[in-house]
Amino acid sequence: MTRILVVDDEKDLVFLIQKFFEAEISQGVFDFYFAHNGQEALDMIHQSDPFQVMITDIGMPKLDGIGLLQAIRKHTPCPKTIVISAYDDFRYVRQAMNHGAFDFIAKPLDFKELAKVLKKCVASQAICA
């Protein structure tokens, strides 16, 4: 089972991900956990078993996605990370990739694309440097 931490301040995303990945969740392929900001995610990472994948928004209150990536890399093994953002400024994408992100998806989310990237992420042997 792949443990996936989703970090986004959009409350609807929890329902949408659970609905779209319903089959994978019920079959025990994916186990999703949710945090609503970077600080909450950092607390969860330090207090639980490791996550294999993290899906995080860039723009969030308390601790944004870039800050979260920086904080994780300093203190813990870094889960493979997929960054999502409504920002169309590719400086954010470049920053995320420079801090260890595996891939990037623009909002609004195309859940079929997310599924494809998530499966590629899980199957890859990429690690955070």
N, CA, C and O atoms as a GROMACS GRO file, in nm:
protein
  516
    1MET      N    1   0.085  -0.118   0.000
    1MET     CA    2   0.000   0.000   0.000
    1MET      C    3   0.089   0.124   0.000
    1MET      O    4   0.185   0.132   0.076
    2THR      N    5   0.057   0.219  -0.084
    2THR     CA    6   0.131   0.343  -0.093
    2THR      C    7   0.063   0.450  -0.007
    2THR      O    8  -0.054   0.483  -0.027
    3ARG      N    9   0.139   0.502   0.089
    3ARG     CA   10   0.089   0.609   0.177
    3ARG      C   11   0.114   0.743   0.108
    3ARG      O   12   0.227   0.777   0.074
    4ILE      N   13   0.005   0.819   0.088
    4ILE     CA   14   0.012   0.944   0.015
    4ILE      C   15  -0.041   1.057   0.103
    4ILE      O   16  -0.153   1.050   0.154
    5LEU      N   17   0.040   1.160   0.118
    5LEU     CA   18  -0.001   1.278   0.193
    5LEU      C   19  -0.038   1.387   0.093
    5LEU      O   20   0.044   1.426   0.010
    6VAL      N   21  -0.163   1.436   0.101
    6VAL     CA   22  -0.210   1.544   0.015
    6VAL      C   23  -0.217   1.671   0.100
    6VAL      O   24  -0.282   1.674   0.204
    7VAL      N   25  -0.148   1.776   0.053
    7VAL     CA   26  -0.140   1.901   0.129
    7VAL      C   27  -0.198   2.013   0.043
    7VAL      O   28  -0.138   2.054  -0.056
    8ASP      N   29  -0.315   2.061   0.082
    8ASP     CA   30  -0.382   2.166   0.006
    8ASP      C   31  -0.486   2.231   0.095
    8ASP      O   32  -0.553   2.162   0.172
    9ASP      N   33  -0.500   2.362   0.084
    9ASP     CA   34  -0.597   2.433   0.167
    9ASP      C   35  -0.738   2.432   0.108
    9ASP      O   36  -0.830   2.487   0.170
   10GLU      N   37  -0.757   2.372  -0.007
   10GLU     CA   38  -0.892   2.358  -0.065
   10GLU      C   39  -0.962   2.238  -0.001
   10GLU      O   40  -0.922   2.124  -0.023
   11LYS      N   41  -1.063   2.264   0.076
   11LYS     CA   42  -1.134   2.159   0.150
   11LYS      C   43  -1.201   2.058   0.057
   11LYS      O   44  -1.211   1.940   0.090
   12ASP      N   45  -1.249   2.103  -0.060
   12ASP     CA   46  -1.317   2.013  -0.155
   12ASP      C   47  -1.225   1.908  -0.212
   12ASP      O   48  -1.272   1.803  -0.258
   13LEU      N   49  -1.095   1.932  -0.211
   13LEU     CA   50  -1.001   1.839  -0.271
   13LEU      C   51  -1.004   1.702  -0.202
   13LEU      O   52  -0.984   1.600  -0.267
   14VAL      N   53  -1.026   1.701  -0.073
   14VAL     CA   54  -1.034   1.574   0.002
   14VAL      C   55  -1.142   1.485  -0.060
   14VAL      O   56  -1.115   1.370  -0.095
   15PHE      N   57  -1.262   1.538  -0.072
   15PHE     CA   58  -1.374   1.461  -0.129
   15PHE      C   59  -1.344   1.419  -0.273
   15PHE      O   60  -1.368   1.304  -0.310
   16LEU      N   61  -1.293   1.511  -0.353
   16LEU     CA   62  -1.268   1.481  -0.494
   16LEU      C   63  -1.164   1.371  -0.513
   16LEU      O   64  -1.181   1.284  -0.597
   17ILE      N   65  -1.058   1.375  -0.435
   17ILE     CA   66  -0.956   1.270  -0.444
   17ILE      C   67  -1.011   1.138  -0.396
   17ILE      O   68  -0.990   1.034  -0.460
   18GLN      N   69  -1.082   1.139  -0.284
   18GLN     CA   70  -1.140   1.013  -0.234
   18GLN      C   71  -1.237   0.954  -0.334
   18GLN      O   72  -1.243   0.832  -0.350
   19LYS      N   73  -1.313   1.037  -0.400
   19LYS     CA   74  -1.411   0.988  -0.499
   19LYS      C   75  -1.341   0.934  -0.623
   19LYS      O   76  -1.374   0.825  -0.670
   20PHE      N   77  -1.243   1.010  -0.677
   20PHE     CA   78  -1.177   0.967  -0.800
   20PHE      C   79  -1.096   0.839  -0.779
   20PHE      O   80  -1.094   0.753  -0.866
   21PHE      N   81  -1.028   0.828  -0.665
   21PHE     CA   82  -0.942   0.712  -0.638
   21PHE      C   83  -1.012   0.606  -0.552
   21PHE      O   84  -0.947   0.527  -0.485
   22GLU      N   85  -1.144   0.607  -0.555
   22GLU     CA   86  -1.224   0.516  -0.473
   22GLU      C   87  -1.183   0.369  -0.492
   22GLU      O   88  -1.171   0.296  -0.393
   23ALA      N   89  -1.163   0.326  -0.614
   23ALA     CA   90  -1.126   0.185  -0.640
   23ALA      C   91  -0.989   0.153  -0.581
   23ALA      O   92  -0.973   0.049  -0.517
   24GLU      N   93  -0.892   0.240  -0.601
   24GLU     CA   94  -0.757   0.216  -0.550
   24GLU      C   95  -0.756   0.216  -0.397
   24GLU      O   96  -0.682   0.140  -0.335
   25ILE      N   97  -0.838   0.301  -0.337
   25ILE     CA   98  -0.847   0.306  -0.191
   25ILE      C   99  -0.910   0.178  -0.138
   25ILE      O  100  -0.858   0.117  -0.044
   26SER      N  101  -1.021   0.135  -0.198
   26SER     CA  102  -1.091   0.015  -0.150
   26SER      C  103  -1.009  -0.113  -0.174
   26SER      O  104  -1.024  -0.211  -0.101
   27GLN      N  105  -0.924  -0.111  -0.277
   27GLN     CA  106  -0.839  -0.228  -0.305
   27GLN      C  107  -0.710  -0.227  -0.226
   27GLN      O  108  -0.629  -0.319  -0.236
   28GLY      N  109  -0.689  -0.122  -0.146
   28GLY     CA  110  -0.568  -0.114  -0.064
   28GLY      C  111  -0.443  -0.075  -0.141
   28GLY      O  112  -0.332  -0.099  -0.094
   29VAL      N  113  -0.460  -0.015  -0.259
   29VAL     CA  114  -0.344   0.029  -0.338
   29VAL      C  115  -0.291   0.161  -0.284
   29VAL      O  116  -0.170   0.175  -0.266
   30PHE      N  117  -0.379   0.257  -0.259
   30PHE     CA  118  -0.343   0.388  -0.208
   30PHE      C  119  -0.410   0.412  -0.072
   30PHE      O  120  -0.524   0.371  -0.050
   31ASP      N  121  -0.336   0.477   0.016
   31ASP     CA  122  -0.388   0.518   0.146
   31ASP      C  123  -0.360   0.668   0.158
   31ASP      O  124  -0.246   0.708   0.178
   32PHE      N  125  -0.464   0.750   0.145
   32PHE     CA  126  -0.450   0.896   0.143
   32PHE      C  127  -0.465   0.954   0.283
   32PHE      O  128  -0.548   0.911   0.362
   33TYR      N  129  -0.382   1.055   0.310
   33TYR     CA  130  -0.390   1.135   0.432
   33TYR      C  131  -0.394   1.281   0.386
   33TYR      O  132  -0.340   1.314   0.280
   34PHE      N  133  -0.456   1.368   0.464
   34PHE     CA  134  -0.476   1.505   0.419
   34PHE      C  135  -0.433   1.605   0.526
   34PHE      O  136  -0.460   1.588   0.645
   35ALA      N  137  -0.364   1.709   0.479
   35ALA     CA  138  -0.326   1.823   0.562
   35ALA      C  139  -0.370   1.948   0.488
   35ALA      O  140  -0.371   1.951   0.365
   36HIS      N  141  -0.408   2.052   0.561
   36HIS     CA  142  -0.462   2.172   0.499
   36HIS      C  143  -0.363   2.288   0.487
   36HIS      O  144  -0.397   2.395   0.436
   37ASN      N  145  -0.241   2.266   0.534
   37ASN     CA  146  -0.134   2.363   0.514
   37ASN      C  147  -0.001   2.294   0.538
   37ASN      O  148   0.004   2.181   0.587
   38GLY      N  149   0.106   2.363   0.503
   38GLY     CA  150   0.237   2.304   0.512
   38GLY      C  151   0.280   2.268   0.654
   38GLY      O  152   0.345   2.166   0.675
   39GLN      N  153   0.243   2.352   0.752
   39GLN     CA  154   0.281   2.322   0.890
   39GLN      C  155   0.211   2.196   0.941
   39GLN      O  156   0.273   2.114   1.007
   40GLU      N  157   0.084   2.183   0.910
   40GLU     CA  158   0.010   2.061   0.949
   40GLU      C  159   0.074   1.938   0.884
   40GLU      O  160   0.086   1.833   0.947
   41ALA      N  161   0.115   1.951   0.758
   41ALA     CA  162   0.180   1.840   0.688
   41ALA      C  163   0.312   1.804   0.754
   41ALA      O  164   0.343   1.686   0.773
   42LEU      N  165   0.391   1.905   0.787
   42LEU     CA  166   0.520   1.881   0.853
   42LEU      C  167   0.501   1.809   0.985
   42LEU      O  168   0.577   1.717   1.017
   43ASP      N  169   0.400   1.848   1.062
   43ASP     CA  170   0.370   1.780   1.188
   43ASP      C  171   0.332   1.634   1.162
   43ASP      O  172   0.378   1.545   1.234
   44MET      N  173   0.251   1.609   1.061
   44MET     CA  174   0.210   1.472   1.029
   44MET      C  175   0.330   1.388   0.986
   44MET      O  176   0.341   1.271   1.024
   45ILE      N  177   0.419   1.446   0.908
   45ILE     CA  178   0.538   1.374   0.861
   45ILE      C  179   0.626   1.333   0.978
   45ILE      O  180   0.680   1.223   0.979
   46HIS      N  181   0.640   1.421   1.076
   46HIS     CA  182   0.725   1.391   1.192
   46HIS      C  183   0.659   1.295   1.289
   46HIS      O  184   0.729   1.231   1.368
   47GLN      N  185   0.526   1.282   1.287
   47GLN     CA  186   0.455   1.202   1.387
   47GLN      C  187   0.402   1.069   1.337
   47GLN      O  188   0.338   0.997   1.413
   48SER      N  189   0.426   1.034   1.211
   48SER     CA  190   0.367   0.911   1.160
   48SER      C  191   0.469   0.829   1.081
   48SER      O  192   0.584   0.870   1.064
   49ASP      N  193   0.424   0.714   1.035
   49ASP     CA  194   0.507   0.633   0.948
   49ASP      C  195   0.536   0.712   0.821
   49ASP      O  196   0.460   0.803   0.787
   50PRO      N  197   0.643   0.680   0.752
   50PRO     CA  198   0.679   0.757   0.632
   50PRO      C  199   0.573   0.751   0.522
   50PRO      O  200   0.504   0.650   0.504
   51PHE      N  201   0.563   0.861   0.451
   51PHE     CA  202   0.479   0.868   0.332
   51PHE      C  203   0.568   0.843   0.212
   51PHE      O  204   0.680   0.896   0.205
   52GLN      N  205   0.520   0.764   0.117
   52GLN     CA  206   0.598   0.739  -0.003
   52GLN      C  207   0.583   0.852  -0.104
   52GLN      O  208   0.674   0.881  -0.182
   53VAL      N  209   0.466   0.917  -0.104
   53VAL     CA  210   0.437   1.024  -0.199
   53VAL      C  211   0.368   1.138  -0.125
   53VAL      O  212   0.288   1.118  -0.034
   54MET      N  213   0.402   1.260  -0.168
   54MET     CA  214   0.332   1.378  -0.118
   54MET      C  215   0.285   1.457  -0.238
   54MET      O  216   0.360   1.479  -0.334
   55ILE      N  217   0.160   1.500  -0.233
   55ILE     CA  218   0.103   1.589  -0.334
   55ILE      C  219   0.078   1.720  -0.262
   55ILE      O  220   0.000   1.723  -0.166
   56THR      N  221   0.142   1.828  -0.305
   56THR     CA  222   0.128   1.953  -0.232
   56THR      C  223   0.102   2.071  -0.323
   56THR      O  224   0.158   2.082  -0.432
   57ASP      N  225   0.016   2.159  -0.276
   57ASP     CA  226  -0.006   2.287  -0.343
   57ASP      C  227   0.113   2.377  -0.310
   57ASP      O  228   0.182   2.356  -0.210
   58ILE      N  229   0.137   2.477  -0.394
   58ILE     CA  230   0.243   2.573  -0.364
   58ILE      C  231   0.190   2.682  -0.272
   58ILE      O  232   0.252   2.713  -0.171
   59GLY      N  233   0.075   2.740  -0.307
   59GLY     CA  234   0.022   2.852  -0.230
   59GLY      C  235  -0.070   2.808  -0.119
   59GLY      O  236  -0.183   2.766  -0.145
   60MET      N  237  -0.023   2.818   0.006
   60MET     CA  238  -0.103   2.780   0.123
   60MET      C  239  -0.068   2.872   0.238
   60MET      O  240   0.039   2.932   0.240
   61PRO      N  241  -0.159   2.883   0.337
   61PRO     CA  242  -0.127   2.961   0.457
   61PRO      C  243  -0.030   2.886   0.548
   61PRO      O  244  -0.009   2.765   0.533
   62LYS      N  245   0.028   2.959   0.640
   62LYS     CA  246   0.119   2.910   0.745
   62LYS      C  247   0.254   2.866   0.690
   62LYS      O  248   0.357   2.921   0.731
   63LEU      N  249   0.258   2.771   0.598
   63LEU     CA  250   0.383   2.726   0.536
   63LEU      C  251   0.347   2.682   0.395
   63LEU      O  252   0.271   2.587   0.377
   64ASP      N  253   0.403   2.750   0.296
   64ASP     CA  254   0.367   2.716   0.157
   64ASP      C  255   0.440   2.590   0.110
   64ASP      O  256   0.522   2.534   0.183
   65GLY      N  257   0.409   2.547  -0.010
   65GLY     CA  258   0.465   2.423  -0.063
   65GLY      C  259   0.616   2.426  -0.078
   65GLY      O  260   0.682   2.326  -0.050
   66ILE      N  261   0.671   2.539  -0.121
   66ILE     CA  262   0.816   2.551  -0.134
   66ILE      C  263   0.882   2.542   0.004
   66ILE      O  264   0.981   2.472   0.022
   67GLY      N  265   0.826   2.613   0.102
   67GLY     CA  266   0.878   2.607   0.238
   67GLY      C  267   0.868   2.466   0.296
   67GLY      O  268   0.957   2.422   0.368
   68LEU      N  269   0.761   2.397   0.265
   68LEU     CA  270   0.742   2.260   0.311
   68LEU      C  271   0.851   2.169   0.253
   68LEU      O  272   0.911   2.090   0.326
   69LEU      N  273   0.876   2.181   0.123
   69LEU     CA  274   0.981   2.100   0.061
   69LEU      C  275   1.117   2.129   0.124
   69LEU      O  276   1.194   2.037   0.151
   70GLN      N  277   1.145   2.255   0.148
   70GLN     CA  278   1.272   2.292   0.211
   70GLN      C  279   1.284   2.232   0.352
   70GLN      O  280   1.388   2.177   0.388
   71ALA      N  281   1.178   2.242   0.430
   71ALA     CA  282   1.179   2.191   0.567
   71ALA      C  283   1.194   2.040   0.572
   71ALA      O  284   1.268   1.986   0.655
   72ILE      N  285   1.126   1.971   0.483
   72ILE     CA  286   1.133   1.824   0.481
   72ILE      C  287   1.273   1.778   0.446
   72ILE      O  288   1.327   1.688   0.511
   73ARG      N  289   1.332   1.838   0.347
   73ARG     CA  290   1.464   1.796   0.302
   73ARG      C  291   1.570   1.814   0.409
   73ARG      O  292   1.671   1.743   0.408
   74LYS      N  293   1.550   1.906   0.501
   74LYS     CA  294   1.647   1.930   0.608
   74LYS      C  295   1.643   1.823   0.717
   74LYS      O  296   1.745   1.795   0.779
   75HIS      N  297   1.525   1.764   0.740
   75HIS     CA  298   1.509   1.683   0.861
   75HIS      C  299   1.466   1.539   0.841
   75HIS      O  300   1.484   1.458   0.932
   76THR      N  301   1.410   1.504   0.729
   76THR     CA  302   1.354   1.370   0.714
   76THR      C  303   1.380   1.317   0.572
   76THR      O  304   1.411   1.395   0.482
   77PRO      N  305   1.367   1.187   0.553
   77PRO     CA  306   1.369   1.137   0.416
   77PRO      C  307   1.253   1.201   0.340
   77PRO      O  308   1.141   1.207   0.390
   78CYS      N  309   1.280   1.247   0.221
   78CYS     CA  310   1.180   1.321   0.144
   78CYS      C  311   1.093   1.227   0.062
   78CYS      O  312   1.146   1.148  -0.017
   79PRO      N  313   0.962   1.233   0.080
   79PRO     CA  314   0.876   1.152  -0.008
   79PRO      C  315   0.881   1.210  -0.150
   79PRO      O  316   0.905   1.329  -0.168
   80LYS      N  317   0.858   1.126  -0.247
   80LYS     CA  318   0.846   1.176  -0.384
   80LYS      C  319   0.730   1.274  -0.384
   80LYS      O  320   0.623   1.246  -0.330
   81THR      N  321   0.750   1.390  -0.444
   81THR     CA  322   0.652   1.497  -0.433
   81THR      C  323   0.601   1.543  -0.568
   81THR      O  324   0.678   1.569  -0.661
   82ILE      N  325   0.469   1.551  -0.578
   82ILE     CA  326   0.402   1.609  -0.693
   82ILE      C  327   0.348   1.744  -0.648
   82ILE      O  328   0.271   1.751  -0.552
   83VAL      N  329   0.388   1.849  -0.716
   83VAL     CA  330   0.346   1.984  -0.681
   83VAL      C  331   0.229   2.023  -0.770
   83VAL      O  332   0.231   2.003  -0.892
   84ILE      N  333   0.126   2.080  -0.708
   84ILE     CA  334   0.010   2.131  -0.782
   84ILE      C  335  -0.004   2.280  -0.752
   84ILE      O  336   0.021   2.324  -0.640
   85SER      N  337  -0.043   2.356  -0.852
   85SER     CA  338  -0.058   2.499  -0.829
   85SER      C  339  -0.141   2.566  -0.936
   85SER      O  340  -0.141   2.525  -1.052
   86ALA      N  341  -0.212   2.669  -0.896
   86ALA     CA  342  -0.287   2.752  -0.989
   86ALA      C  343  -0.196   2.859  -1.049
   86ALA      O  344  -0.233   2.924  -1.147
   87TYR      N  345  -0.080   2.877  -0.991
   87TYR     CA  346   0.013   2.976  -1.043
   87TYR      C  347   0.059   2.936  -1.182
   87TYR      O  348   0.094   2.821  -1.207
   88ASP      N  349   0.059   3.032  -1.274
   88ASP     CA  350   0.109   3.002  -1.407
   88ASP      C  351   0.250   3.058  -1.426
   88ASP      O  352   0.300   3.064  -1.538
   89ASP      N  353   0.314   3.098  -1.317
   89ASP     CA  354   0.449   3.149  -1.320
   89ASP      C  355   0.545   3.031  -1.301
   89ASP      O  356   0.547   2.967  -1.195
   90PHE      N  357   0.622   3.004  -1.403
   90PHE     CA  358   0.708   2.886  -1.399
   90PHE      C  359   0.828   2.901  -1.305
   90PHE      O  360   0.904   2.806  -1.287
   91ARG      N  361   0.845   3.020  -1.247
   91ARG     CA  362   0.949   3.033  -1.144
   91ARG      C  363   0.915   2.944  -1.025
   91ARG      O  364   1.004   2.887  -0.963
   92TYR      N  365   0.786   2.931  -0.994
   92TYR     CA  366   0.744   2.844  -0.884
   92TYR      C  367   0.770   2.698  -0.916
   92TYR      O  368   0.814   2.621  -0.830
   93VAL      N  369   0.744   2.661  -1.039
   93VAL     CA  370   0.770   2.524  -1.082
   93VAL      C  371   0.919   2.494  -1.070
   93VAL      O  372   0.959   2.391  -1.016
   94ARG      N  373   1.000   2.585  -1.119
   94ARG     CA  374   1.145   2.566  -1.114
   94ARG      C  375   1.192   2.556  -0.968
   94ARG      O  376   1.274   2.471  -0.935
   95GLN      N  377   1.140   2.643  -0.883
   95GLN     CA  378   1.177   2.638  -0.741
   95GLN      C  379   1.140   2.502  -0.681
   95GLN      O  380   1.220   2.441  -0.610
   96ALA      N  381   1.019   2.456  -0.709
   96ALA     CA  382   0.975   2.327  -0.655
   96ALA      C  383   1.064   2.214  -0.704
   96ALA      O  384   1.103   2.127  -0.626
   97MET      N  385   1.097   2.216  -0.832
   97MET     CA  386   1.183   2.110  -0.887
   97MET      C  387   1.323   2.117  -0.824
   97MET      O  388   1.384   2.014  -0.797
   98ASN      N  389   1.373   2.238  -0.802
   98ASN     CA  390   1.505   2.254  -0.740
   98ASN      C  391   1.506   2.207  -0.595
   98ASN      O  392   1.612   2.177  -0.540
   99HIS      N  393   1.389   2.200  -0.533
   99HIS     CA  394   1.380   2.152  -0.395
   99HIS      C  395   1.333   2.008  -0.387
   99HIS      O  396   1.289   1.963  -0.281
  100GLY      N  397   1.341   1.936  -0.497
  100GLY     CA  398   1.318   1.792  -0.494
  100GLY      C  399   1.185   1.743  -0.545
  100GLY      O  400   1.157   1.624  -0.533
  101ALA      N  401   1.100   1.828  -0.602
  101ALA     CA  402   0.972   1.781  -0.654
  101ALA      C  403   0.994   1.684  -0.769
  101ALA      O  404   1.086   1.702  -0.849
  102PHE      N  405   0.911   1.584  -0.776
  102PHE     CA  406   0.917   1.483  -0.882
  102PHE      C  407   0.850   1.532  -1.010
  102PHE      O  408   0.900   1.509  -1.120
  103ASP      N  409   0.735   1.600  -0.994
  103ASP     CA  410   0.660   1.648  -1.110
  103ASP      C  411   0.570   1.762  -1.067
  103ASP      O  412   0.559   1.793  -0.948
  104PHE      N  413   0.506   1.826  -1.165
  104PHE     CA  414   0.421   1.942  -1.141
  104PHE      C  415   0.294   1.928  -1.223
  104PHE      O  416   0.298   1.886  -1.339
  105ILE      N  417   0.180   1.963  -1.163
  105ILE     CA  418   0.051   1.964  -1.233
  105ILE      C  419  -0.017   2.097  -1.204
  105ILE      O  420  -0.022   2.141  -1.090
  106ALA      N  421  -0.070   2.160  -1.309
  106ALA     CA  422  -0.138   2.288  -1.294
  106ALA      C  423  -0.283   2.267  -1.253
  106ALA      O  424  -0.347   2.168  -1.289
  107LYS      N  425  -0.334   2.364  -1.176
  107LYS     CA  426  -0.476   2.365  -1.141
  107LYS      C  427  -0.550   2.443  -1.247
  107LYS      O  428  -0.489   2.529  -1.310
  108PRO      N  429  -0.676   2.419  -1.270
  108PRO     CA  430  -0.758   2.319  -1.202
  108PRO      C  431  -0.711   2.177  -1.237
  108PRO      O  432  -0.669   2.149  -1.349
  109LEU      N  433  -0.719   2.090  -1.138
  109LEU     CA  434  -0.668   1.955  -1.154
  109LEU      C  435  -0.748   1.874  -1.254
  109LEU      O  436  -0.871   1.873  -1.252
  110ASP      N  437  -0.676   1.806  -1.339
  110ASP     CA  438  -0.731   1.703  -1.425
  110ASP      C  439  -0.698   1.572  -1.352
  110ASP      O  440  -0.582   1.532  -1.348
  111PHE      N  441  -0.798   1.508  -1.296
  111PHE     CA  442  -0.772   1.391  -1.211
  111PHE      C  443  -0.716   1.272  -1.288
  111PHE      O  444  -0.646   1.189  -1.231
  112LYS      N  445  -0.746   1.263  -1.416
  112LYS     CA  446  -0.684   1.157  -1.497
  112LYS      C  447  -0.535   1.182  -1.511
  112LYS      O  448  -0.455   1.089  -1.503
  113GLU      N  449  -0.497   1.307  -1.530
  113GLU     CA  450  -0.356   1.342  -1.536
  113GLU      C  451  -0.289   1.317  -1.401
  113GLU      O  452  -0.178   1.263  -1.396
  114LEU      N  453  -0.356   1.355  -1.292
  114LEU     CA  454  -0.302   1.330  -1.160
  114LEU      C  455  -0.279   1.180  -1.138
  114LEU      O  456  -0.175   1.141  -1.085
  115ALA      N  457  -0.374   1.098  -1.178
  115ALA     CA  458  -0.359   0.953  -1.163
  115ALA      C  459  -0.238   0.902  -1.241
  115ALA      O  460  -0.163   0.818  -1.191
  116LYS      N  461  -0.221   0.952  -1.362
  116LYS     CA  462  -0.108   0.909  -1.445
  116LYS      C  463   0.025   0.948  -1.380
  116LYS      O  464   0.118   0.867  -1.373
  117VAL      N  465   0.035   1.072  -1.334
  117VAL     CA  466   0.158   1.120  -1.271
  117VAL      C  467   0.181   1.046  -1.139
  117VAL      O  468   0.295   1.011  -1.108
  118LEU      N  469   0.077   1.023  -1.064
  118LEU     CA  470   0.090   0.952  -0.937
  118LEU      C  471   0.141   0.810  -0.959
  118LEU      O  472   0.230   0.765  -0.888
  119LYS      N  473   0.086   0.740  -1.056
  119LYS     CA  474   0.132   0.603  -1.085
  119LYS      C  475   0.276   0.603  -1.135
  119LYS      O  476   0.353   0.513  -1.100
  120LYS      N  477   0.312   0.703  -1.216
  120LYS     CA  478   0.452   0.715  -1.262
  120LYS      C  479   0.544   0.742  -1.144
  120LYS      O  480   0.654   0.687  -1.136
  121CYS      N  481   0.500   0.825  -1.054
  121CYS     CA  482   0.578   0.858  -0.935
  121CYS      C  483   0.601   0.735  -0.848
  121CYS      O  484   0.713   0.711  -0.802
  122VAL      N  485   0.498   0.660  -0.824
  122VAL     CA  486   0.507   0.540  -0.741
  122VAL      C  487   0.599   0.436  -0.807
  122VAL      O  488   0.678   0.370  -0.739
  123ALA      N  489   0.589   0.423  -0.939
  123ALA     CA  490   0.666   0.322  -1.011
  123ALA      C  491   0.812   0.361  -1.029
  123ALA      O  492   0.896   0.275  -1.053
  124SER      N  493   0.843   0.488  -1.019
  124SER     CA  494   0.980   0.532  -1.046
  124SER      C  495   1.075   0.496  -0.933
  124SER      O  496   1.035   0.462  -0.822
  125GLN      N  497   1.199   0.503  -0.965
  125GLN     CA  498   1.301   0.480  -0.864
  125GLN      C  499   1.365   0.612  -0.822
  125GLN      O  500   1.468   0.613  -0.756
  126ALA      N  501   1.302   0.725  -0.861
  126ALA     CA  502   1.357   0.856  -0.828
  126ALA      C  503   1.358   0.877  -0.678
  126ALA      O  504   1.266   0.836  -0.608
  127ILE      N  505   1.462   0.941  -0.628
  127ILE     CA  506   1.470   0.975  -0.487
  127ILE      C  507   1.508   1.122  -0.475
  127ILE      O  508   1.562   1.180  -0.569
  128CYS      N  509   1.480   1.179  -0.362
  128CYS     CA  510   1.519   1.318  -0.338
  128CYS      C  511   1.670   1.322  -0.313
  128CYS      O  512   1.724   1.239  -0.240
  129ALA      N  513   1.734   1.416  -0.373
  129ALA     CA  514   1.880   1.429  -0.357
  129ALA      C  515   1.914   1.492  -0.223
  129ALA      O  516   2.032   1.511  -0.192
   0.00000   0.00000   0.00000
